[in-house]
């Protein structure tokens, strides 16, 4: 195994930091003009894809071509699917309650507070979480058995979140389900199949960077941070705080895993509506 050439990797890291910041700053300008900060959720996947594409171009001649292409393609596919899904889901809706609550508590000017605590913070997170994609792109090691495991994890995660999102979308389009809690399909096994799928995707992308012990240690921050964001950060925690007052949610939470999929609790499943 060969370690990336840090003399060429460091400039890539600086350029991708600028790329992530640029995507989020453009999004900030759009959000201010529209008066709608929820558009930042669409930019999240686009920013990851932009970092991956720029890295793929810059790493030409410095890393294994197969690994470079796999890292870039896997990130772009995940990022674009997520962006398109969120854009479709958000169409016709007003401000996200999370951002409304955040800005209502903003000290001073809410717009500049949003810039610091939402847009610039997300730009930094995109850059940090993208480390495995950048490390993998500068590795000269050819693809091997561990990369097959990485691709399997990535595919499983993408499938899990895609199926979960589609199941929820179909559930919401049925007027008979208005006011009810989605507890079918994958949502019977975990309260957050989309978040669990996201975590699997990034653990898979992390394995692509595990070509040396140095890159394995350096890139580990990515899936750990992503998993923490999804479970105790702005993902699961805030969503469940918002959902807690919905009728039937407490019973659903009691019988359904909060993250890792497992069969619903049998002693409570008989009380499903």
C-alpha positions, 0 to 999 in steps of 0.5 A: 500500500502507498500513502498519498503524496501530501505535497499534492493533497494539501493544495487539494484540501485548500481548494476544496475548502474554498469550493465548499464555502463557495457553494454555501455562500451562493446558497446563502445569497439565494436564501436571503433573496427568497427569504427561505433558509431551508434551501440550504438542505438542498445545497448539502448534497450539491456541496459534497458532489462539487468537492468530489468532482473538483478532487477527481479533476485535481487528483488526475495523475496522482491516484489510482484511476479506478479508486478516483472514479469510484470515490467521485461517482459514489459521492456524486450519485449520493449527493445528487439523489439527496439534493433532488429528493429534498428539493422535491419534498420542499416544493411549495412549503414555507420555512423549515421549523428548525431554521425558524426556531434558530433565527427566532433566538438569534442574538443580533441580526438573524441573517448574519447569525444564519450565515455563521451558524448554518452556512459557514458551519455546513461548509466546514462540515462538508469539507471535513466529512469529505476527507475520505473521498479526497484521501482515496483519490490521492491513493495509488493503491489499486482497488481490492477486496476491502473496496468491494466491502466499501461499495457494498456498504455504500450501495446498501446505505443508498438503497436503504435511504432511497426506499425509506424516502419513497415509502414516506413520500407515498404514505404522505400522499394518501389523504387517509394518513393525514395526522398519522405516524408512518410506521410501515415498511422500513419505518417499522424497523427504524424511526430513521431509515434515511439517516441510517442509510446516510451513515452506511454510505459514509462508512462505505466511502471511508473504507475507500480511503483505508489504503494505509493506517495513516489514511484510515486514522485521518479519514475516520473523523468523517463517518464518526462526525456524520453518524453523530450529526445524524443521531445526536446533532441536527438530525434525529434529535431535532426531528424527534423533538419536533415530532414528540407532540404528534399523537401516537408518536410516543407509542411508535418510539417505544416499539421502534428502534431509534437508529439501527434497524431491528424488528419492532417491539412485539409487546407493543406492536399489537397496539398499532393503529 
